[in-house]
Amino acid sequence: MPTPKNDHAWTAAASAVLELTTGDTLAALRHVAACLARRSYPLLGLACTPGATGNGRLVVTVADDGRLERLLAELRALPEIVAARLGRGQQAAQAGLVNDAAA
């Protein structure tokens, strides 16, 4: 059976990286995936890493369609999420600190 073609034309400019610190990485992964599915948020990438203090870390790449602040608020409300923030590069771009022509 052939793989369906992905009609979404998300580009690097239309994506955002979210950094999540978790207490229970597997439970957080399950809840984050469910949250994204409920909101019809395209999941573009995901990485799980162990933390030095016993907390885990999820790095999630999603499509940036203008709902990031609401999504971050919902993710912060999940019981397994200790902290949630935009990736460092995303924060600079939103603040206008990155020159798009140089990037």
N, C-alpha and C positions, 0 to 999 in steps of 0.2 A: 504494500500500500504506500503510495507516494506521500511524502510530507507536505502538508498544506503550505502554500505560499503565504508568507507574512506580508500583509498589505500595509502595515504601519510603516511610515517613513520617518521614524524617530532618528534624529541626528544627534551628534555630541552636544550641539548647542541647545537641544530640547530635552536634555537629561540632567538629573541632579543626583548627587551622591549623598546618602544619609548615613551617618555614623551612629550606631546604637550600642550602648553598653548594657549587657544583660546579666542577670543573676543566674538564670537557668537558660542556657543557649538553645537547647532543643525545644523547650516549651515556648521560648520567645520566637523562634523560627516559625513554629506552627501558628502562633497568634499573629505574627507580622504578615505571613502569607494569607491568612484568613482576612485580615484587615484590608490588605491590598485587593483581594478578590471581591470583597463586599463593595468596595469603592470603584471597581473596574479600573484599577491603576495598573498599567503595564509594568511588569517586573523585568528590567533589562539586564540585571546582574546581581549576584549575591555572593558574598564571601563570609565565612565564619572563621574567627581566630580565637585562640584562648587568651585570656588576660593574665597579667602578672599577679594580680591580687585575688585571683579566684573567679573574678567576673569574666564573662566572655564578651566578644565583640562581633557585631554583625555590620558589614558594610553592604548597603543596599543601593543599587542604582535603579532609579525609577524615571519615568517620563515626567518632565516639568511642564505641566499644563496650567500652572497658576494656582494649584491647590496645595502647594507644599506646606504652608504654615498650618493649615487645617490638618493635613496628614501628620505632621510632626506632633501636633497637640494630641491627636488620637493615639499615636504610638507611645507618647509619654505617659498616657493614661493606662497602658497595659501593665499588669502587675509584675511581669518579668523584666520590664525595661527600666533600668536604673537611670539612664540618660539618653537623650536623642538630640542630634543637632545636624545641621547641614555640614557637608565636608568643607574643609578649609578653603579650597579653591572656589567653591560655590558661594561662601560667605563674602569673599573678596569681590567676586563678579557681581553679586547683588548690591554691594556697597559702591560699585563703580570704580574699584581700585585696579581692575585688570583692563588693560588696553586690548580690545578685541582685535585690532589690526596687528598687534605684536604677537598674539597667541597663535 
